[in-house]
């Protein structure tokens, strides 16, 4: 078989604000790959089926000398994210042709991924008839983030009140459902009326559009907060501190409000951390996986398949459109978990 | 015996910024008390020996309708704080004439204090020849704050690095000594060269005057921080977040940098809480007392008496000068634990 084109999304330029398709990332078709003869060196050749576009990826679009919790993308190389693929050739006994794999994949049609460490690809079998792409969202990393963080830090009691910012996203909507299952009153915020409706559809008792309604007013009326699940940081976090109950637990999962600006945020209620004995728990999903992953797979895929837990996917077709998908998750234009379909199964 | 003058420090006006003696508080000598006949209603009559002036008291100088973790002072009534007194008359079997008591006392020469609850006065015996006023500082609430918070949250390992802001105060200097005992490298900040020297005298490896040296620069050079003991909040907290190690523990004890202003602070590194998996623990000493008080009294007074643990007291003589003492602890003019001596023993 002759070499085939291997389309790739290349990291082209470090953005100063939002990532821009065609500038921050460029879709490149100049490379080919010989699927039969490309050397594997004991690894596996993967055909990419679906890729995840996540808010945190903005953190990787930075200069190579700035440290953070994930390595920076490299200019001239494909970007990477969680992905789903199929094994098309293998020199490793743990992988057979036709196996589904999930893990961090290059944004390319074909790749030889890392198979070691917490981000290396692993074989998985979609259960209960779930389509593979769900293992990027409702049964994948965002849902794991929600499940692990909630189990580890929420210390929730029935009747308590939780506020979930970014409530319509794949992490937030899972948190809402976990909290309702445990008998909490759930307040959720989102950035459009359609998203607010989705928060209600998955069980939020109070949901509001933070762009048209004052977060402070809602929290003052509906609080105090025993738990705050923070996906956004910034002034929303400040409002949550102002309306926290004594001994509140704040689960610090993300800070999308600050990813695209370096200006900082005026915070007026930091002193409430000590005054109200608030605990703030920063965490990354990868650190909690050893403790909670088994229970996650026992519980969540079944609930997704049965319809007990709801989800929403927002599909972008074609790797050539992935740059736009990356921008959408930064501005909140997506409705549900953003998945880039690269190839049909 | 004829009634005697009962000088009192009255809360006169809610301050907008720093408390001002003669305005925020007024020393009043218009009341007398009949020490032999004042009705006790089952309580005790106390002669005040010493009173504490603490930064947190600014939080109580607020409008009566604003909630916080301690009740507001009441206009026209004496302010109150931790104090040491001697029983001069008792109708309660738990108190005998001549007993020393400690607890929350009115700023008055004589009072009938609350004897119930966590803030009620209790009988104590100064041990190892310690002078009673030390039970307001090095063997009292500030040292308990340091001891309880450190034991509960520091999770310190030898060789780790801790940063202590407000290192020369009665809380900070105790934290430095606890951290050195456990084999940590200690960085401490303070607001004058004299205070910096005291931080070094009690064991800090690195101590600096934050008014003349950049906190960011020092932390960048001497960090990363595994533990941060936060007495000040604000931009110092932001600098600590920027220089935190992954999984750092931040013990949120106070926020004096923000007590006298409502403007808020620009924070640029809040997103590091999740990115570096930082845990922030807000706490109040009263909540941790049931767990750690016994160990505190077994360990600390002995170390104070032997000289193993060092302390500094800054004495103000006379209740009529207490208003000035309250201002000094807000501006950091005091050198060591500020104690107001009301009457000699």
Boltz contact constraints between the chains, C-beta under 6 A:
constraints:
  - contact:
      token1: [A, 68]
      token2: [B, 275]
      max_distance: 6.0
  - contact:
      token1: [A, 69]
      token2: [B, 275]
      max_distance: 6.0
  - contact:
      token1: [A, 233]
      token2: [B, 270]
      max_distance: 6.0
  - contact:
      token1: [A, 233]
      token2: [B, 271]
      max_distance: 6.0
  - contact:
      token1: [A, 252]
      token2: [B, 273]
      max_distance: 6.0
  - contact:
      token1: [A, 252]
      token2: [B, 274]
      max_distance: 6.0
  - contact:
      token1: [A, 253]
      token2: [B, 274]
      max_distance: 6.0
  - contact:
      token1: [A, 254]
      token2: [B, 274]
      max_distance: 6.0
  - contact:
      token1: [A, 255]
      token2: [B, 271]
      max_distance: 6.0
  - contact:
      token1: [A, 258]
      token2: [B, 271]
      max_distance: 6.0
  - contact:
      token1: [A, 264]
      token2: [B, 266]
      max_distance: 6.0
  - contact:
      token1: [A, 264]
      token2: [B, 267]
      max_distance: 6.0
  - contact:
      token1: [A, 264]
      token2: [B, 268]
      max_distance: 6.0
  - contact:
      token1: [A, 265]
      token2: [B, 267]
      max_distance: 6.0
  - contact:
      token1: [A, 266]
      token2: [B, 264]
      max_distance: 6.0
  - contact:
      token1: [A, 266]
      token2: [B, 266]
      max_distance: 6.0
  - contact:
      token1: [A, 267]
      token2: [B, 264]
      max_distance: 6.0
  - contact:
      token1: [A, 267]
      token2: [B, 265]
      max_distance: 6.0
  - contact:
      token1: [A, 267]
      token2: [B, 267]
      max_distance: 6.0
  - contact:
      token1: [A, 268]
      token2: [B, 264]
      max_distance: 6.0
  - contact:
      token1: [A, 270]
      token2: [B, 233]
      max_distance: 6.0
  - contact:
      token1: [A, 271]
      token2: [B, 233]
      max_distance: 6.0
  - contact:
      token1: [A, 271]
      token2: [B, 255]
      max_distance: 6.0
  - contact:
      token1: [A, 271]
      token2: [B, 258]
      max_distance: 6.0
  - contact:
      token1: [A, 273]
      token2: [B, 252]
      max_distance: 6.0
  - contact:
      token1: [A, 273]
      token2: [B, 280]
      max_distance: 6.0
  - contact:
      token1: [A, 273]
      token2: [B, 282]
      max_distance: 6.0
  - contact:
      token1: [A, 274]
      token2: [B, 252]
      max_distance: 6.0
  - contact:
      token1: [A, 274]
      token2: [B, 253]
      max_distance: 6.0
  - contact:
      token1: [A, 274]
      token2: [B, 254]
      max_distance: 6.0
  - contact:
      token1: [A, 274]
      token2: [B, 282]
      max_distance: 6.0
  - contact:
      token1: [A, 275]
      token2: [B, 69]
      max_distance: 6.0
  - contact:
      token1: [A, 277]
      token2: [B, 282]
      max_distance: 6.0
  - contact:
      token1: [A, 277]
      token2: [B, 283]
      max_distance: 6.0
  - contact:
      token1: [A, 277]
      token2: [B, 284]
      max_distance: 6.0
  - contact:
      token1: [A, 278]
      token2: [B, 282]
      max_distance: 6.0
  - contact:
      token1: [A, 279]
      token2: [B, 281]
      max_distance: 6.0
  - contact:
      token1: [A, 280]
      token2: [B, 273]
      max_distance: 6.0
  - contact:
      token1: [A, 280]
      token2: [B, 280]
      max_distance: 6.0
  - contact:
      token1: [A, 281]
      token2: [B, 279]
      max_distance: 6.0
  - contact:
      token1: [A, 282]
      token2: [B, 273]
      max_distance: 6.0
  - contact:
      token1: [A, 282]
      token2: [B, 274]
      max_distance: 6.0
  - contact:
      token1: [A, 282]
      token2: [B, 277]
      max_distance: 6.0
  - contact:
      token1: [A, 282]
      token2: [B, 278]
      max_distance: 6.0
  - contact:
      token1: [A, 283]
      token2: [B, 277]
      max_distance: 6.0
  - contact:
      token1: [A, 284]
      token2: [B, 277]
      max_distance: 6.0
